[in-house]
Amino acid sequence: MHDGGPCLKVLVLRNANTSVIDVIKQGGDNVIDTSESIDKCYVEKNGVNFIVSHGYRHIINHQVINILKERVINLHISHLPWNRGADPNLWSFLEDTPKGVSIHYVDQGIDTGDTIIQRELFFNEEKETLESTYQKLQNEMIQLFKTHWPLIKEGTCQRMKHPADGSYHKSSDKKKFEYLLSKGWDTPVIELKGKAISHGQ
């Protein structure tokens, strides 16, 4: 059912399946999605009005950002400005930094665009694993998006500049700590807590 506003053509950029698609469709907008790298031609050919990125593995081309301007957002499972970039959930434990989810505008940097909304989460670290915390972050993210999507697509949502602090990681940064992940996603987060700090990261 449409919410009464103009119908949008929304491109969802993803890595895996995401409930974001269902939320957008429930609002009456049209959705296309891809996990592949896109460019300006792709956006123009498909008549895209808005982009929502969730778990996307590619950098969004600056030309795409420029033509859509304030209509490109990203859903990031960290409490920005902490843990921008790769593996945010893992690093939030390795460096013992704030945990949470953030929805933000996409600019030329990596997870540096103005924050629209975010929520800090707290875990019982004696009982949680990387998998369980990841799932809770994703569930919280979908709920946050569902609540705020109507205002976001109308352009009437709030926006906040990032504080000057925070952290950023590349995929390769975790190599020196992979020995801690002997149980993979089932690794208890208490076994990871502060290990990057104690190793002088």
N, C-alpha and C positions, 0 to 999 in steps of 0.2 A: 504493500500500500504506500502510495507516495505521500510525503509530508506536506505537500502544497507548494513547495518552492519549485524553481526550474529544474528540469531533469538533467542530470549531469552524465557525462561519459567518463567514468572513473577507471583509471589504470591502476591495478594493484600489482606492485612489484614485490615478489616473495621468493623465498628459497624452498619452503615446503607448503603444505596446505595451511590455510589460515582462515579462521572464522570471521576475519575482517570482511571478506567477500560477502558473507551472509548478512552481516550488519548493514552494509551499503545497499545490498539488494532489497532488504526489508524497508529501507527508506524510499524505495521506488526509483533509484538511480540505476543506470546501466553499468555493467562491470566487464572489463577484459583484464586478463592477468597474464603475467609471464615471469619466468625466473632468468630469462636471457638478458644480456646487455641491450639497452635501447639507445636511440639517438633522436635528434630533432625530427628526422624524416618519419620515424616510427610514430611519434606523437601526432604529427600533422596528418599522416595517412589515415590514422585511426580516429581522428577527431577527438582526441583526449582533452577534457576540460580540467581534470584534477588528477593528481598522483598521490597514492598512499603507499608508502614503502614499509614492509614488515618482514624483517629477517633477510632482506635483499643482500646479495653478496657482491654487487658491483657498485662502483662509484657512479652517481647520476651525473651525466654530462652537463657541463655548465650552460650549454645552449638550451637544453631542456629546461633547466631552472629559469633561465632568462625569459623564455617565451611563455611559461606558465606563471612566472613571478611568484605571488603569494599563494600558489595553489599546489605546492609540493610539500608533503609532510612525511615524517618518519616516526615509526613506533620503535622505541629503543628500550630494552630491558635493563636500564640502569637509572640511577638517580643522578641525572646530569647536574653539573659538569663532570661528575665522577664516571670513570670507565667508559669514555668515548672509544669508538673503534671496535676491535674484535674481542670476543669472549668476555663480555661485561660481567656476567654472573660469576664466572670463575675468578676474575680479578677482584671482585668485590670481597671475596673471602681471602684470597692470597694477600691482599693489601689491607684487609679489614677496613674497608671504606663503606659509606652509606649504600644501602641496597634499595632498589625500587624500580619504577617504570616511568618513562617520560614520553610525551608526544611533543614533537618540535618541528618547526619549519626547517626545510633543507636550504642551506646556502652553499658557498664554495668550499667550506671546510668540512671536517669529519665530525658530525654530530655537534656542530657549533651554532646552528641556527637558533633563533629565539624559541624558548620553551613556551608551549601553549598550556600544558597541564602536566603535572607529575605527582607521583604518590610514593612516599617512602614506605618500605615494608620491613618488618622485623621477624626473624626466624628463631625458633628454638634450635640452636646450632648443635645441641647434643643429640638431636633426633633426626635432623634433616640431612639429605644427600644433595649432590648436584642436580640429580634428576627431579627430586621433589621440589626443590627451590625453583628450578627452571619452570616447572609446570605451574607453580603458584604465581610466579611472575607473569607468565603468559596469560593465565586466567585473569589476573588483575588488569593486564594491559587491554584485553578484549573488553572488559567491563568499562574501563576508563574511556576507551574509544567509543563504545556504544552510547555512553552518556553524553559525550562532548561532540560527536560527529555532526549533529545538526548545526551547532554554532560554528564549527570549524568550516564547513562547506559554505556557510553563509558569509564567512569572513567577519563575524561579530565576536569571535572568541578573544580572550585575553592573550597577551604575549609578554614574556619576561626575558630580559637579557641574562646571559649566563654570568655567574660570579667569575672572578679572575682565577680561582683555584681549579681543582679537578685533576683528572688524569686521562691518559690516552695510551692505547696499546695496539700493536700490530699482531697479526696471527703468529708470527715467528717468535714473539716475545715469550710465549708460554713454553717453549721447548725445554728450557732449563728446569721447568717444574713438572714436566710430564711424568717423571718417575713417581710423583705423588698420586698419580691417577691410575694406580694398579687395578682398581675396581671400576674404572671407567666412570660412567654416569652415576653408578651406585656408590661412589666414593663419599664417605661422610664429610660434611663440610668442616667439622671440627678438626679434621686432619689437615685441612688446608689453611686454616685461620692464621693470618699473619706471617705465613711462611716466606712471602716475598720480602717482607720487612726484615725478618731475621736473617735472610740471605743477602741483605744489602742491595735489594732491587731498587 
